[in-house]
């Protein structure tokens, strides 16, 4: 079987949800021909695990940027930059989580410092890397937004705006984790059902922190709204339905239940009209979530990480 035949078969397997088999074929493709390689790398983003394989996903995105830059393929370069910004945010989230653990006691009792010198050294190393990482993420998002705005391809713009929206929803969660302030009473309040259900933990943050978190939320929503509009202009009903569903997932994350319900009604009607069975299952899950029927939240599903949309529209 030739490399192109393997790629085509992998695409078909991906469409059927047979990700492990698709991945096996993609990893067997050895050609360095730029067009085929870009297609392989784009497809790999769809089959790699977005929860446990972030390092591999970053490597794929970096290679994609390098190949696209070398061949002058600006759209694919912008596509891989968008994915890279999302994966960098995942790395940043893990870094913040580790820093929070190193400073766990100090978050409750400010006068307590590090118990071990190695913990202090690790914290300082992470702090330096965070500054670099945050600059990389900001530059990547700006480049993706600029590339999308300059494009005349509505389908491409829709995918890129969705990618930016995903990045800002991740940034929203990263900031909430980063600016948490401890204390026994605050922790108990934050974990109360009513507080979690209605996002009242928002008011446990300082006003300036709330503004920063709100800015990420608002940018996320704005970019998904732009994405939906671009897919509509492109006549891509399937992509439009997925984008509406994704915005519903984000508004649920932000606890805007009224808007989530409206978006799910719209997404369901569109998904039913085009026979999108897998999307209908995801919509059904969110409908239960917004009704409060499933209080054990599945963030992997809600954030779209269970079945990542890794394909570029050109594939």
Buried (B, 14 or more C-beta within 10 A) or exposed (E): EEBBEBBBBBBEBBEEEBBEBBBBBBEEBEBEEBBBBBBBBBBBBBBBBBEEBBEBBBBBBBBBBEBBBEBEBEBBBBBBBBBBBBBBBBBBBEBBEEBBEBBEBBBBEEEEEBEEEEBBEBBEEBEEEBEEBBEBBEEBBEBBBEBBEEBEBBBBBBBBBBBBBBBBBBBBBBBBBBBBEBEEEBBEBBEEEEBBEEEBBBEBBEEEBBEBBBBBBEBBBBBBBBBBBBBBEBEBBBBBBBBBBBBBBBBBBBBBBEBBBBBBBBBBEBBBEEEBEEBBEBBEBBBEBBEEEEEEEEEEBBBBBBBBBBBBBBB
